[in-house]
Amino acid sequence: MVEIDWCKKQLRGISLIGSNLDLGKSYLEDSYGSLKVALNSEGKWRVVTAYYACYDALYGILMKCGIKSEIHDCSIKLMELFDFSNEDVVFMKKMKQDRINSQYYRMEIKLNDLNRVKEFIFRCERIYRDLDDGRINKIRELFE
């Protein structure tokens, strides 16, 4: 299992950058674009775009906080710092593994119900909206 301390030591792991509200909003908007593509896709591309819809929504939160993470497992690990349930974390880990299996190993993964993807994006949007400067500063202090 990936740990935050390990992620902080990696070249493309977790690092602090300036908080970027515009970039955070852009990632959230992209998540809805990917969701639309997933709704109109089948097979591998439905799985891939559904994952990126969720990942971009999560990454929007990280950008608002000024946290950069180019390792997906590290980004998912950071979910612990926000108002995500254990089910949300398990969901993202499964979505990531399904994407890898579908995209790289050509496994046939069925993603018929996109309601969970929509719920995750909505949750990310709520977390993003509710993040204030005080909460962001407390989260950033964990990395300084």
Secondary structure, DSSP 4 states (H G I P E B T S, - for coil): ---HHHHHHSTTSEEE----HHHHHHHHHHHHHHHHHHHT--HHHHHHHHHHHHHHHHHHHHHHHTEEE-SHHHHHHGGGGTT--HHHHHHHHHHHHHHHHHHHS---------HHHHHHHHHHHHHHHH--HHHHHHHHHTT-
